[in-house]
Amino acid sequence: MSSIIQKASPERIAEIRESLAEIRSRSRRGFFLETFSRTLVAVSKYKPSADILACYEDGQRDFGENYVQELVDKAKELPLEIQWHFIGTLQSNKAKLLASIPNCTQSKRCPPEKAANALNKALPANRTVPLNVLIQINTSGEDAKSGLPPLSLSPSIPSSSPSELHKLAKHIITSCPKLRLHGLMTIGALELSLSASEMEKNADFERLKETRDALQGWLQTEFGSQTDVEDKSWRWGDDNTGKLVLSMGMSSDFEAALKAGSDIVRVGTGIFGSRKTREEVKATS
Ligand SMILES: *Cc1c(COP(=O)(O)O)cnc(C)c1O
């Protein structure tokens, strides 16, 4: 640690711990967060390092940030044991900066090929493990959301006409040896997560799952089944299973997401409380 972080006030520390405990217990309730090695990412964008430290001292290790510079600044002053998840859209001109963080395990929302190439190139040659990347899928089809269109299981796409997603996945696997295609992520439509009742299925989550299954099947046809690989040196997917993972679920819908099979949930407000908007942050800096 290069600088000493001022600790949060005792009241703030107590508040964060209480929220974190609640999110953890709600995640575990029936969904076995820990048993199935699912990951809770505490999204700390716009929140001070002191807040992150309070969570860290309570045992939380995975944190998510949306902006490369903010992540770099925080990573410098916070413990190396933290696993940083970059969950913003990566621009290729920021790839070098992101690649310089040794304890960044995941870059979410892997963007088009250009940024993937830039990230692959910028990662140090002596890196022993590949950087996990997830491709963002626009499951709700909203214009304001970035991401590639989802796939459907049927009719199956002939390998002669691969979609953008097929092409990007293949590109990462064949041309970016320092990256590992870990899985897919989505930011669903808020209305869907608020309206979906206990019984109803959330359409965004179902679409991401279907896209994952379709892509997984296609990759197996393209590259052969990974289950034949003995030493688990899979070419994509999770270290343990070789399957593409799903990152879906935020403060408003993480329980439903876990129930739907999410491997990674990203919770910000639920842990740290409400935050400023990007515009408000810009106006004050
Ligand atoms: C901000 C953010 C989150 C956390 O959202 P909350 O609603 O505060 O839980 C999750 N994922 C992404 C990609 C985000 O940008």
Ligand as a Chemical Component Dictionary entry (heavy atoms), coordinates in Angstrom:
data_LIG
# 
_chem_comp.id                   LIG 
_chem_comp.type                 NON-POLYMER 
_chem_comp.pdbx_formal_charge   0 
_chem_comp.three_letter_code    LIG 
# 
loop_
_chem_comp_atom.comp_id 
_chem_comp_atom.atom_id 
_chem_comp_atom.alt_atom_id 
_chem_comp_atom.type_symbol 
_chem_comp_atom.charge 
_chem_comp_atom.model_Cartn_x 
_chem_comp_atom.model_Cartn_y 
_chem_comp_atom.model_Cartn_z 
_chem_comp_atom.pdbx_ordinal 
LIG C1 C1 C 0 -23.368 0.150  -10.981 1  
LIG C2 C2 C 0 -23.442 -1.211 -11.498 2  
LIG C3 C3 C 0 -23.907 -2.284 -10.719 3  
LIG C4 C4 C 0 -24.466 -2.125 -9.319  4  
LIG O1 O1 O 0 -25.750 -1.598 -9.374  5  
LIG P1 P1 P 0 -26.670 -1.489 -8.056  6  
LIG O2 O2 O 0 -28.026 -1.329 -8.604  7  
LIG O3 O3 O 0 -26.185 -0.320 -7.296  8  
LIG O4 O4 O 0 -26.507 -2.757 -7.318  9  
LIG C5 C5 C 0 -23.876 -3.555 -11.274 10 
LIG N1 N1 N 0 -23.416 -3.783 -12.521 11 
LIG C6 C6 C 0 -22.970 -2.777 -13.299 12 
LIG C7 C7 C 0 -22.474 -3.081 -14.660 13 
LIG C8 C8 C 0 -22.980 -1.470 -12.819 14 
LIG O5 O5 O 0 -22.547 -0.492 -13.622 15 
# 
loop_
_chem_comp_bond.comp_id 
_chem_comp_bond.atom_id_1 
_chem_comp_bond.atom_id_2 
_chem_comp_bond.value_order 
_chem_comp_bond.pdbx_ordinal 
LIG C1 C2 SING 1  
LIG C2 C3 SING 2  
LIG C2 C8 DOUB 3  
LIG C3 C4 SING 4  
LIG C3 C5 DOUB 5  
LIG C4 O1 SING 6  
LIG O1 P1 SING 7  
LIG P1 O2 DOUB 8  
LIG P1 O3 SING 9  
LIG P1 O4 SING 10 
LIG C5 N1 SING 11 
LIG N1 C6 DOUB 12 
LIG C6 C7 SING 13 
LIG C6 C8 SING 14 
LIG C8 O5 SING 15 
# 
